[in-house]
């Protein structure tokens, strides 16, 4: 059973489109997982930034900044996630 050339082109386009969509969603899921496990800003980074601004932050201030950043990004506290896994 041989395909006409236009049938082959349509099938080829559909396969390419399906693989592009699948690749997009898989890559997005892996990227989100990586960012959740390895956040780009840590408490140490916040301490360094505040020190560069001439401030000596207390632990309460550092945790408040981390909490507000996590809330704005929709990320739950990593300690809660680790406790739930045990």
PDB file of N, CA, C and O in Angstrom, chain B, residues numbered from 101:
ATOM      1  N   UNK B 101       0.844  -1.176   0.000  1.00  0.00           N
ATOM      2  CA  UNK B 101       0.000   0.000   0.000  1.00  0.00           C
ATOM      3  C   UNK B 101       0.885   1.233   0.000  1.00  0.00           C
ATOM      4  O   UNK B 101       1.539   1.540   0.997  1.00  0.00           O
ATOM      5  N   UNK B 102       0.902   1.922  -1.096  1.00  0.00           N
ATOM      6  CA  UNK B 102       1.746   3.100  -1.229  1.00  0.00           C
ATOM      7  C   UNK B 102       0.913   4.359  -1.036  1.00  0.00           C
ATOM      8  O   UNK B 102      -0.243   4.439  -1.452  1.00  0.00           O
ATOM      9  N   UNK B 103       1.533   5.330  -0.396  1.00  0.00           N
ATOM     10  CA  UNK B 103       0.864   6.604  -0.165  1.00  0.00           C
ATOM     11  C   UNK B 103       1.102   7.544  -1.329  1.00  0.00           C
ATOM     12  O   UNK B 103       2.120   7.474  -2.017  1.00  0.00           O
ATOM     13  N   UNK B 104       0.150   8.412  -1.528  1.00  0.00           N
ATOM     14  CA  UNK B 104       0.361   9.517  -2.468  1.00  0.00           C
ATOM     15  C   UNK B 104       1.334  10.482  -1.807  1.00  0.00           C
ATOM     16  O   UNK B 104       1.497  10.458  -0.587  1.00  0.00           O
ATOM     17  N   UNK B 105       1.975  11.320  -2.588  1.00  0.00           N
ATOM     18  CA  UNK B 105       2.962  12.259  -2.048  1.00  0.00           C
ATOM     19  C   UNK B 105       2.309  13.240  -1.074  1.00  0.00           C
ATOM     20  O   UNK B 105       2.928  13.588  -0.069  1.00  0.00           O
ATOM     21  N   UNK B 106       1.083  13.697  -1.335  1.00  0.00           N
ATOM     22  CA  UNK B 106       0.438  14.651  -0.435  1.00  0.00           C
ATOM     23  C   UNK B 106       0.050  13.996   0.886  1.00  0.00           C
ATOM     24  O   UNK B 106       0.051  14.658   1.924  1.00  0.00           O
ATOM     25  N   UNK B 107      -0.284  12.703   0.861  1.00  0.00           N
ATOM     26  CA  UNK B 107      -0.584  11.980   2.100  1.00  0.00           C
ATOM     27  C   UNK B 107       0.677  11.846   2.955  1.00  0.00           C
ATOM     28  O   UNK B 107       0.643  12.000   4.176  1.00  0.00           O
ATOM     29  N   UNK B 108       1.785  11.556   2.280  1.00  0.00           N
ATOM     30  CA  UNK B 108       3.059  11.439   2.998  1.00  0.00           C
ATOM     31  C   UNK B 108       3.432  12.762   3.658  1.00  0.00           C
ATOM     32  O   UNK B 108       3.874  12.772   4.807  1.00  0.00           O
ATOM     33  N   UNK B 109       3.265  13.866   2.958  1.00  0.00           N
ATOM     34  CA  UNK B 109       3.611  15.186   3.501  1.00  0.00           C
ATOM     35  C   UNK B 109       2.720  15.522   4.693  1.00  0.00           C
ATOM     36  O   UNK B 109       3.204  16.055   5.691  1.00  0.00           O
ATOM     37  N   UNK B 110       1.441  15.223   4.603  1.00  0.00           N
ATOM     38  CA  UNK B 110       0.521  15.507   5.722  1.00  0.00           C
ATOM     39  C   UNK B 110       0.889  14.665   6.941  1.00  0.00           C
ATOM     40  O   UNK B 110       0.916  15.170   8.064  1.00  0.00           O
ATOM     41  N   UNK B 111       1.168  13.392   6.722  1.00  0.00           N
ATOM     42  CA  UNK B 111       1.563  12.519   7.839  1.00  0.00           C
ATOM     43  C   UNK B 111       2.863  13.002   8.456  1.00  0.00           C
ATOM     44  O   UNK B 111       3.010  13.006   9.678  1.00  0.00           O
ATOM     45  N   UNK B 112       3.808  13.408   7.617  1.00  0.00           N
ATOM     46  CA  UNK B 112       5.093  13.907   8.113  1.00  0.00           C
ATOM     47  C   UNK B 112       4.892  15.167   8.961  1.00  0.00           C
ATOM     48  O   UNK B 112       5.495  15.298  10.027  1.00  0.00           O
ATOM     49  N   UNK B 113       4.062  16.078   8.500  1.00  0.00           N
ATOM     50  CA  UNK B 113       3.792  17.311   9.255  1.00  0.00           C
ATOM     51  C   UNK B 113       3.119  16.990  10.586  1.00  0.00           C
ATOM     52  O   UNK B 113       3.458  17.591  11.605  1.00  0.00           O
ATOM     53  N   UNK B 114       2.176  16.058  10.594  1.00  0.00           N
ATOM     54  CA  UNK B 114       1.499  15.688  11.839  1.00  0.00           C
ATOM     55  C   UNK B 114       2.468  15.044  12.836  1.00  0.00           C
ATOM     56  O   UNK B 114       2.396  15.312  14.035  1.00  0.00           O
ATOM     57  N   UNK B 115       3.361  14.208  12.346  1.00  0.00           N
ATOM     58  CA  UNK B 115       4.349  13.575  13.228  1.00  0.00           C
ATOM     59  C   UNK B 115       5.292  14.617  13.812  1.00  0.00           C
ATOM     60  O   UNK B 115       5.601  14.579  15.003  1.00  0.00           O
ATOM     61  N   UNK B 116       5.746  15.539  12.987  1.00  0.00           N
ATOM     62  CA  UNK B 116       6.643  16.603  13.478  1.00  0.00           C
ATOM     63  C   UNK B 116       5.920  17.473  14.499  1.00  0.00           C
ATOM     64  O   UNK B 116       6.503  17.823  15.525  1.00  0.00           O
ATOM     65  N   UNK B 117       4.677  17.826  14.244  1.00  0.00           N
ATOM     66  CA  UNK B 117       3.898  18.650  15.168  1.00  0.00           C
ATOM     67  C   UNK B 117       3.673  17.928  16.499  1.00  0.00           C
ATOM     68  O   UNK B 117       3.819  18.527  17.565  1.00  0.00           O
ATOM     69  N   UNK B 118       3.321  16.658  16.438  1.00  0.00           N
ATOM     70  CA  UNK B 118       3.088  15.883  17.665  1.00  0.00           C
ATOM     71  C   UNK B 118       4.372  15.751  18.481  1.00  0.00           C
ATOM     72  O   UNK B 118       4.335  15.856  19.707  1.00  0.00           O
ATOM     73  N   UNK B 119       5.495  15.525  17.823  1.00  0.00           N
ATOM     74  CA  UNK B 119       6.757  15.395  18.561  1.00  0.00           C
ATOM     75  C   UNK B 119       7.181  16.732  19.160  1.00  0.00           C
ATOM     76  O   UNK B 119       7.753  16.763  20.250  1.00  0.00           O
ATOM     77  N   UNK B 120       6.913  17.833  18.470  1.00  0.00           N
ATOM     78  CA  UNK B 120       7.250  19.155  19.014  1.00  0.00           C
ATOM     79  C   UNK B 120       6.422  19.463  20.256  1.00  0.00           C
ATOM     80  O   UNK B 120       6.951  19.975  21.242  1.00  0.00           O
ATOM     81  N   UNK B 121       5.139  19.158  20.215  1.00  0.00           N
ATOM     82  CA  UNK B 121       4.265  19.407  21.368  1.00  0.00           C
ATOM     83  C   UNK B 121       4.674  18.532  22.542  1.00  0.00           C
ATOM     84  O   UNK B 121       4.743  19.007  23.676  1.00  0.00           O
ATOM     85  N   UNK B 122       4.942  17.276  22.285  1.00  0.00           N
ATOM     86  CA  UNK B 122       5.370  16.361  23.349  1.00  0.00           C
ATOM     87  C   UNK B 122       6.691  16.822  23.957  1.00  0.00           C
ATOM     88  O   UNK B 122       6.841  16.834  25.179  1.00  0.00           O
ATOM     89  N   UNK B 123       7.639  17.199  23.122  1.00  0.00           N
ATOM     90  CA  UNK B 123       8.933  17.672  23.612  1.00  0.00           C
ATOM     91  C   UNK B 123       8.776  18.918  24.468  1.00  0.00           C
ATOM     92  O   UNK B 123       9.443  19.051  25.494  1.00  0.00           O
ATOM     93  N   UNK B 124       7.903  19.834  24.060  1.00  0.00           N
ATOM     94  CA  UNK B 124       7.675  21.051  24.831  1.00  0.00           C
ATOM     95  C   UNK B 124       7.190  20.738  26.243  1.00  0.00           C
ATOM     96  O   UNK B 124       7.730  21.267  27.215  1.00  0.00           O
ATOM     97  N   UNK B 125       6.175  19.882  26.362  1.00  0.00           N
ATOM     98  CA  UNK B 125       5.611  19.599  27.679  1.00  0.00           C
ATOM     99  C   UNK B 125       6.560  18.790  28.556  1.00  0.00           C
ATOM    100  O   UNK B 125       6.625  19.027  29.763  1.00  0.00           O
ATOM    101  N   UNK B 126       7.284  17.855  27.989  1.00  0.00           N
ATOM    102  CA  UNK B 126       8.247  17.074  28.768  1.00  0.00           C
ATOM    103  C   UNK B 126       9.379  17.972  29.264  1.00  0.00           C
ATOM    104  O   UNK B 126       9.778  17.888  30.426  1.00  0.00           O
ATOM    105  N   UNK B 127       9.890  18.823  28.392  1.00  0.00           N
ATOM    106  CA  UNK B 127      10.968  19.735  28.784  1.00  0.00           C
ATOM    107  C   UNK B 127      10.492  20.705  29.857  1.00  0.00           C
ATOM    108  O   UNK B 127      11.226  20.985  30.805  1.00  0.00           O
ATOM    109  N   UNK B 128       9.272  21.222  29.721  1.00  0.00           N
ATOM    110  CA  UNK B 128       8.732  22.152  30.718  1.00  0.00           C
ATOM    111  C   UNK B 128       8.608  21.483  32.083  1.00  0.00           C
ATOM    112  O   UNK B 128       8.938  22.084  33.106  1.00  0.00           O
ATOM    113  N   UNK B 129       8.132  20.238  32.097  1.00  0.00           N
ATOM    114  CA  UNK B 129       7.984  19.517  33.357  1.00  0.00           C
ATOM    115  C   UNK B 129       9.340  19.273  34.007  1.00  0.00           C
ATOM    116  O   UNK B 129       9.488  19.461  35.214  1.00  0.00           O
ATOM    117  N   UNK B 130      10.330  18.858  33.220  1.00  0.00           N
ATOM    118  CA  UNK B 130      11.670  18.624  33.769  1.00  0.00           C
ATOM    119  C   UNK B 130      12.299  19.916  34.277  1.00  0.00           C
ATOM    120  O   UNK B 130      12.968  19.913  35.310  1.00  0.00           O
ATOM    121  N   UNK B 131      12.091  21.020  33.562  1.00  0.00           N
ATOM    122  CA  UNK B 131      12.648  22.305  33.970  1.00  0.00           C
ATOM    123  C   UNK B 131      12.044  22.774  35.289  1.00  0.00           C
ATOM    124  O   UNK B 131      12.761  23.253  36.168  1.00  0.00           O
ATOM    125  N   UNK B 132      10.722  22.637  35.429  1.00  0.00           N
ATOM    126  CA  UNK B 132      10.073  23.021  36.685  1.00  0.00           C
ATOM    127  C   UNK B 132      10.565  22.162  37.845  1.00  0.00           C
ATOM    128  O   UNK B 132      10.785  22.666  38.947  1.00  0.00           O
ATOM    129  N   UNK B 133      10.737  20.861  37.597  1.00  0.00           N
ATOM    130  CA  UNK B 133      11.228  19.961  38.635  1.00  0.00           C
ATOM    131  C   UNK B 133      12.640  20.363  39.058  1.00  0.00           C
ATOM    132  O   UNK B 133      12.959  20.369  40.247  1.00  0.00           O
ATOM    133  N   UNK B 134      13.477  20.695  38.092  1.00  0.00           N
ATOM    134  CA  UNK B 134      14.854  21.101  38.399  1.00  0.00           C
ATOM    135  C   UNK B 134      14.873  22.399  39.207  1.00  0.00           C
ATOM    136  O   UNK B 134      15.639  22.517  40.163  1.00  0.00           O
ATOM    137  N   UNK B 135      14.041  23.372  38.834  1.00  0.00           N
ATOM    138  CA  UNK B 135      13.999  24.627  39.579  1.00  0.00           C
ATOM    139  C   UNK B 135      13.463  24.442  40.993  1.00  0.00           C
ATOM    140  O   UNK B 135      13.890  25.136  41.916  1.00  0.00           O
ATOM    141  N   UNK B 136      12.532  23.513  41.168  1.00  0.00           N
ATOM    142  CA  UNK B 136      12.001  23.264  42.497  1.00  0.00           C
ATOM    143  C   UNK B 136      13.052  22.617  43.387  1.00  0.00           C
ATOM    144  O   UNK B 136      13.160  22.950  44.567  1.00  0.00           O
ATOM    145  N   UNK B 137      13.829  21.691  42.826  1.00  0.00           N
ATOM    146  CA  UNK B 137      14.862  21.013  43.607  1.00  0.00           C
ATOM    147  C   UNK B 137      16.082  21.897  43.829  1.00  0.00           C
ATOM    148  O   UNK B 137      16.734  21.789  44.868  1.00  0.00           O
ATOM    149  N   UNK B 138      16.404  22.768  42.879  1.00  0.00           N
ATOM    150  CA  UNK B 138      17.584  23.629  42.959  1.00  0.00           C
ATOM    151  C   UNK B 138      17.184  25.075  42.691  1.00  0.00           C
ATOM    152  O   UNK B 138      17.364  25.572  41.579  1.00  0.00           O
ATOM    153  N   UNK B 139      16.642  25.755  43.705  1.00  0.00           N
ATOM    154  CA  UNK B 139      16.192  27.131  43.472  1.00  0.00           C
ATOM    155  C   UNK B 139      17.379  28.044  43.148  1.00  0.00           C
ATOM    156  O   UNK B 139      18.465  27.874  43.703  1.00  0.00           O
ATOM    157  N   UNK B 140      17.172  29.003  42.258  1.00  0.00           N
ATOM    158  CA  UNK B 140      18.273  29.881  41.861  1.00  0.00           C
ATOM    159  C   UNK B 140      18.714  30.842  42.958  1.00  0.00           C
ATOM    160  O   UNK B 140      19.848  31.322  42.938  1.00  0.00           O
ATOM    161  N   UNK B 141      17.833  31.130  43.918  1.00  0.00           N
ATOM    162  CA  UNK B 141      18.188  32.034  45.017  1.00  0.00           C
ATOM    163  C   UNK B 141      18.019  31.293  46.334  1.00  0.00           C
ATOM    164  O   UNK B 141      16.948  30.763  46.630  1.00  0.00           O
ATOM    165  N   UNK B 142      19.081  31.264  47.116  1.00  0.00           N
ATOM    166  CA  UNK B 142      19.045  30.591  48.405  1.00  0.00           C
ATOM    167  C   UNK B 142      19.159  31.625  49.526  1.00  0.00           C
ATOM    168  O   UNK B 142      19.290  32.822  49.271  1.00  0.00           O
ATOM    169  N   UNK B 143      19.107  31.152  50.746  1.00  0.00           N
ATOM    170  CA  UNK B 143      19.233  32.060  51.889  1.00  0.00           C
ATOM    171  C   UNK B 143      20.616  32.717  51.899  1.00  0.00           C
ATOM    172  O   UNK B 143      20.750  33.887  52.257  1.00  0.00           O
ATOM    173  N   UNK B 144      21.622  31.970  51.512  1.00  0.00           N
ATOM    174  CA  UNK B 144      22.978  32.528  51.482  1.00  0.00           C
ATOM    175  C   UNK B 144      23.074  33.656  50.455  1.00  0.00           C
ATOM    176  O   UNK B 144      23.752  34.655  50.693  1.00  0.00           O
ATOM    177  N   UNK B 145      22.410  33.505  49.332  1.00  0.00           N
ATOM    178  CA  UNK B 145      22.403  34.544  48.306  1.00  0.00           C
ATOM    179  C   UNK B 145      21.743  35.812  48.831  1.00  0.00           C
ATOM    180  O   UNK B 145      22.210  36.918  48.562  1.00  0.00           O
ATOM    181  N   UNK B 146      20.657  35.649  49.581  1.00  0.00           N
ATOM    182  CA  UNK B 146      19.971  36.812  50.154  1.00  0.00           C
ATOM    183  C   UNK B 146      20.864  37.511  51.165  1.00  0.00           C
ATOM    184  O   UNK B 146      20.916  38.740  51.206  1.00  0.00           O
ATOM    185  N   UNK B 147      21.569  36.733  51.981  1.00  0.00           N
ATOM    186  CA  UNK B 147      22.491  37.344  52.955  1.00  0.00           C
ATOM    187  C   UNK B 147      23.583  38.149  52.249  1.00  0.00           C
ATOM    188  O   UNK B 147      23.929  39.247  52.683  1.00  0.00           O
ATOM    189  N   UNK B 148      24.117  37.604  51.170  1.00  0.00           N
ATOM    190  CA  UNK B 148      25.179  38.297  50.429  1.00  0.00           C
ATOM    191  C   UNK B 148      24.640  39.577  49.798  1.00  0.00           C
ATOM    192  O   UNK B 148      25.313  40.607  49.828  1.00  0.00           O
ATOM    193  N   UNK B 149      23.437  39.529  49.227  1.00  0.00           N
ATOM    194  CA  UNK B 149      22.862  40.730  48.611  1.00  0.00           C
ATOM    195  C   UNK B 149      22.612  41.814  49.658  1.00  0.00           C
ATOM    196  O   UNK B 149      22.885  42.989  49.411  1.00  0.00           O
ATOM    197  N   UNK B 150      22.098  41.428  50.818  1.00  0.00           N
ATOM    198  CA  UNK B 150      21.855  42.422  51.870  1.00  0.00           C
ATOM    199  C   UNK B 150      23.175  42.992  52.389  1.00  0.00           C
ATOM    200  O   UNK B 150      23.254  44.180  52.702  1.00  0.00           O
ATOM    201  N   UNK B 151      24.199  42.164  52.481  1.00  0.00           N
ATOM    202  CA  UNK B 151      25.505  42.648  52.925  1.00  0.00           C
ATOM    203  C   UNK B 151      26.076  43.638  51.911  1.00  0.00           C
ATOM    204  O   UNK B 151      26.711  44.617  52.303  1.00  0.00           O
ATOM    205  N   UNK B 152      25.865  43.405  50.635  1.00  0.00           N
ATOM    206  CA  UNK B 152      26.340  44.336  49.612  1.00  0.00           C
ATOM    207  C   UNK B 152      25.607  45.664  49.678  1.00  0.00           C
ATOM    208  O   UNK B 152      26.148  46.692  49.270  1.00  0.00           O
ATOM    209  N   UNK B 153      24.372  45.655  50.190  1.00  0.00           N
ATOM    210  CA  UNK B 153      23.618  46.897  50.344  1.00  0.00           C
ATOM    211  C   UNK B 153      23.970  47.604  51.658  1.00  0.00           C
ATOM    212  O   UNK B 153      23.420  48.661  51.964  1.00  0.00           O
ATOM    213  N   UNK B 154      24.877  47.020  52.421  1.00  0.00           N
ATOM    214  CA  UNK B 154      25.303  47.656  53.661  1.00  0.00           C
ATOM    215  C   UNK B 154      24.457  47.290  54.861  1.00  0.00           C
ATOM    216  O   UNK B 154      24.495  47.986  55.876  1.00  0.00           O
ATOM    217  N   UNK B 155      23.696  46.215  54.771  1.00  0.00           N
ATOM    218  CA  UNK B 155      22.846  45.782  55.879  1.00  0.00           C
ATOM    219  C   UNK B 155      23.367  44.469  56.437  1.00  0.00           C
ATOM    220  O   UNK B 155      23.955  43.654  55.725  1.00  0.00           O
ATOM    221  N   UNK B 156      23.137  44.289  57.714  1.00  0.00           N
ATOM    222  CA  UNK B 156      23.422  43.005  58.346  1.00  0.00           C
ATOM    223  C   UNK B 156      22.069  42.389  58.680  1.00  0.00           C
ATOM    224  O   UNK B 156      21.430  42.779  59.656  1.00  0.00           O
ATOM    225  N   UNK B 157      21.636  41.432  57.874  1.00  0.00           N
ATOM    226  CA  UNK B 157      20.285  40.906  58.073  1.00  0.00           C
ATOM    227  C   UNK B 157      20.214  39.924  59.231  1.00  0.00           C
ATOM    228  O   UNK B 157      21.154  39.174  59.495  1.00  0.00           O
ATOM    229  N   UNK B 158      19.085  39.946  59.909  1.00  0.00           N
ATOM    230  CA  UNK B 158      18.847  38.939  60.937  1.00  0.00           C
ATOM    231  C   UNK B 158      18.295  37.692  60.251  1.00  0.00           C
ATOM    232  O   UNK B 158      17.886  37.741  59.092  1.00  0.00           O
ATOM    233  N   UNK B 159      18.289  36.595  60.965  1.00  0.00           N
ATOM    234  CA  UNK B 159      17.762  35.339  60.411  1.00  0.00           C
ATOM    235  C   UNK B 159      16.274  35.487  60.083  1.00  0.00           C
ATOM    236  O   UNK B 159      15.781  34.908  59.114  1.00  0.00           O
ATOM    237  N   UNK B 160      15.569  36.266  60.900  1.00  0.00           N
ATOM    238  CA  UNK B 160      14.137  36.486  60.675  1.00  0.00           C
ATOM    239  C   UNK B 160      13.904  37.219  59.355  1.00  0.00           C
ATOM    240  O   UNK B 160      12.975  36.889  58.617  1.00  0.00           O
ATOM    241  N   UNK B 161      14.745  38.214  59.054  1.00  0.00           N
ATOM    242  CA  UNK B 161      14.598  38.956  57.812  1.00  0.00           C
ATOM    243  C   UNK B 161      14.882  38.061  56.595  1.00  0.00           C
ATOM    244  O   UNK B 161      14.177  38.128  55.588  1.00  0.00           O
ATOM    245  N   UNK B 162      15.913  37.231  56.702  1.00  0.00           N
ATOM    246  CA  UNK B 162      16.274  36.345  55.601  1.00  0.00           C
ATOM    247  C   UNK B 162      15.137  35.368  55.332  1.00  0.00           C
ATOM    248  O   UNK B 162      14.763  35.142  54.182  1.00  0.00           O
ATOM    249  N   UNK B 163      14.597  34.795  56.386  1.00  0.00           N
ATOM    250  CA  UNK B 163      13.498  33.833  56.210  1.00  0.00           C
ATOM    251  C   UNK B 163      12.237  34.507  55.662  1.00  0.00           C
ATOM    252  O   UNK B 163      11.493  33.904  54.889  1.00  0.00           O
ATOM    253  N   UNK B 164      12.000  35.760  56.066  1.00  0.00           N
ATOM    254  CA  UNK B 164      10.839  36.488  55.556  1.00  0.00           C
ATOM    255  C   UNK B 164      10.981  36.746  54.056  1.00  0.00           C
ATOM    256  O   UNK B 164      10.008  36.626  53.311  1.00  0.00           O
ATOM    257  N   UNK B 165      12.182  37.096  53.615  1.00  0.00           N
ATOM    258  CA  UNK B 165      12.410  37.325  52.191  1.00  0.00           C
ATOM    259  C   UNK B 165      12.247  36.015  51.422  1.00  0.00           C
ATOM    260  O   UNK B 165      11.624  35.997  50.360  1.00  0.00           O
ATOM    261  N   UNK B 166      12.796  34.930  51.942  1.00  0.00           N
ATOM    262  CA  UNK B 166      12.661  33.623  51.275  1.00  0.00           C
ATOM    263  C   UNK B 166      11.190  33.207  51.200  1.00  0.00           C
ATOM    264  O   UNK B 166      10.728  32.718  50.168  1.00  0.00           O
ATOM    265  N   UNK B 167      10.469  33.402  52.285  1.00  0.00           N
ATOM    266  CA  UNK B 167       9.054  33.029  52.311  1.00  0.00           C
ATOM    267  C   UNK B 167       8.267  33.845  51.284  1.00  0.00           C
ATOM    268  O   UNK B 167       7.425  33.294  50.574  1.00  0.00           O
ATOM    269  N   UNK B 168       8.531  35.140  51.198  1.00  0.00           N
ATOM    270  CA  UNK B 168       7.804  35.974  50.234  1.00  0.00           C
ATOM    271  C   UNK B 168       8.164  35.594  48.796  1.00  0.00           C
ATOM    272  O   UNK B 168       7.305  35.631  47.915  1.00  0.00           O
ATOM    273  N   UNK B 169       9.416  35.232  48.552  1.00  0.00           N
ATOM    274  CA  UNK B 169       9.803  34.810  47.202  1.00  0.00           C
ATOM    275  C   UNK B 169       9.140  33.488  46.842  1.00  0.00           C
ATOM    276  O   UNK B 169       8.668  33.314  45.718  1.00  0.00           O
ATOM    277  N   UNK B 170       9.102  32.558  47.788  1.00  0.00           N
ATOM    278  CA  UNK B 170       8.478  31.266  47.527  1.00  0.00           C
ATOM    279  C   UNK B 170       6.976  31.412  47.298  1.00  0.00           C
ATOM    280  O   UNK B 170       6.410  30.727  46.446  1.00  0.00           O
ATOM    281  N   UNK B 171       6.335  32.288  48.043  1.00  0.00           N
ATOM    282  CA  UNK B 171       4.906  32.505  47.869  1.00  0.00           C
ATOM    283  C   UNK B 171       4.609  33.139  46.511  1.00  0.00           C
ATOM    284  O   UNK B 171       3.626  32.786  45.860  1.00  0.00           O
ATOM    285  N   UNK B 172       5.453  34.066  46.087  1.00  0.00           N
ATOM    286  CA  UNK B 172       5.212  34.724  44.803  1.00  0.00           C
ATOM    287  C   UNK B 172       5.453  33.774  43.638  1.00  0.00           C
ATOM    288  O   UNK B 172       4.861  33.936  42.571  1.00  0.00           O
ATOM    289  N   UNK B 173       6.314  32.787  43.837  1.00  0.00           N
ATOM    290  CA  UNK B 173       6.596  31.805  42.782  1.00  0.00           C
ATOM    291  C   UNK B 173       5.727  30.567  42.899  1.00  0.00           C
ATOM    292  O   UNK B 173       5.775  29.700  42.026  1.00  0.00           O
ATOM    293  N   UNK B 174       4.935  30.461  43.957  1.00  0.00           N
ATOM    294  CA  UNK B 174       4.072  29.302  44.123  1.00  0.00           C
ATOM    295  C   UNK B 174       4.828  28.058  44.549  1.00  0.00           C
ATOM    296  O   UNK B 174       4.380  26.941  44.291  1.00  0.00           O
ATOM    297  N   UNK B 175       5.959  28.236  45.192  1.00  0.00           N
ATOM    298  CA  UNK B 175       6.778  27.107  45.637  1.00  0.00           C
ATOM    299  C   UNK B 175       6.518  26.868  47.111  1.00  0.00           C
ATOM    300  O   UNK B 175       6.532  27.803  47.912  1.00  0.00           O
ATOM    301  N   UNK B 176       6.278  25.608  47.470  1.00  0.00           N
ATOM    302  CA  UNK B 176       6.086  25.272  48.875  1.00  0.00           C
ATOM    303  C   UNK B 176       7.437  25.181  49.568  1.00  0.00           C
ATOM    304  O   UNK B 176       8.479  25.065  48.923  1.00  0.00           O
ATOM    305  N   UNK B 177       7.396  25.235  50.870  1.00  0.00           N
ATOM    306  CA  UNK B 177       8.614  25.132  51.656  1.00  0.00           C
ATOM    307  C   UNK B 177       9.244  23.755  51.457  1.00  0.00           C
ATOM    308  O   UNK B 177       8.564  22.736  51.573  1.00  0.00           O
ATOM    309  N   UNK B 178      10.545  23.727  51.157  1.00  0.00           N
ATOM    310  CA  UNK B 178      11.239  22.465  50.903  1.00  0.00           C
ATOM    311  C   UNK B 178      11.251  21.562  52.126  1.00  0.00           C
ATOM    312  O   UNK B 178      11.244  20.339  51.984  1.00  0.00           O
ATOM    313  N   UNK B 179      11.270  22.137  53.327  1.00  0.00           N
ATOM    314  CA  UNK B 179      11.304  21.327  54.539  1.00  0.00           C
ATOM    315  C   UNK B 179      10.012  20.546  54.685  1.00  0.00           C
ATOM    316  O   UNK B 179      10.032  19.395  55.122  1.00  0.00           O
ATOM    317  N   UNK B 180       8.883  21.155  54.323  1.00  0.00           N
ATOM    318  CA  UNK B 180       7.604  20.453  54.412  1.00  0.00           C
ATOM    319  C   UNK B 180       7.583  19.287  53.432  1.00  0.00           C
ATOM    320  O   UNK B 180       7.086  18.207  53.751  1.00  0.00           O
ATOM    321  N   UNK B 181       8.127  19.511  52.233  1.00  0.00           N
ATOM    322  CA  UNK B 181       8.159  18.443  51.235  1.00  0.00           C
ATOM    323  C   UNK B 181       9.023  17.277  51.699  1.00  0.00           C
ATOM    324  O   UNK B 181       8.662  16.117  51.497  1.00  0.00           O
ATOM    325  N   UNK B 182      10.153  17.574  52.316  1.00  0.00           N
ATOM    326  CA  UNK B 182      11.059  16.529  52.775  1.00  0.00           C
ATOM    327  C   UNK B 182      10.438  15.733  53.906  1.00  0.00           C
ATOM    328  O   UNK B 182      10.610  14.516  53.975  1.00  0.00           O
ATOM    329  N   UNK B 183       9.705  16.416  54.812  1.00  0.00           N
ATOM    330  CA  UNK B 183       9.053  15.723  55.925  1.00  0.00           C
ATOM    331  C   UNK B 183       7.963  14.789  55.425  1.00  0.00           C
ATOM    332  O   UNK B 183       7.786  13.690  55.949  1.00  0.00           O
ATOM    333  N   UNK B 184       7.230  15.235  54.402  1.00  0.00           N
ATOM    334  CA  UNK B 184       6.148  14.409  53.869  1.00  0.00           C
ATOM    335  C   UNK B 184       6.661  13.177  53.139  1.00  0.00           C
ATOM    336  O   UNK B 184       5.949  12.177  53.050  1.00  0.00           O
ATOM    337  N   UNK B 185       7.880  13.227  52.616  1.00  0.00           N
ATOM    338  CA  UNK B 185       8.437  12.098  51.896  1.00  0.00           C
ATOM    339  C   UNK B 185       8.886  10.996  52.832  1.00  0.00           C
ATOM    340  O   UNK B 185       8.945   9.834  52.429  1.00  0.00           O
ATOM    341  N   UNK B 186       9.205  11.335  54.081  1.00  0.00           N
ATOM    342  CA  UNK B 186       9.705  10.343  55.050  1.00  0.00           C
ATOM    343  C   UNK B 186       8.644   9.440  55.548  1.00  0.00           C
ATOM    344  O   UNK B 186       8.915   8.559  56.364  1.00  0.00           O
TER     345      UNK B 186
END
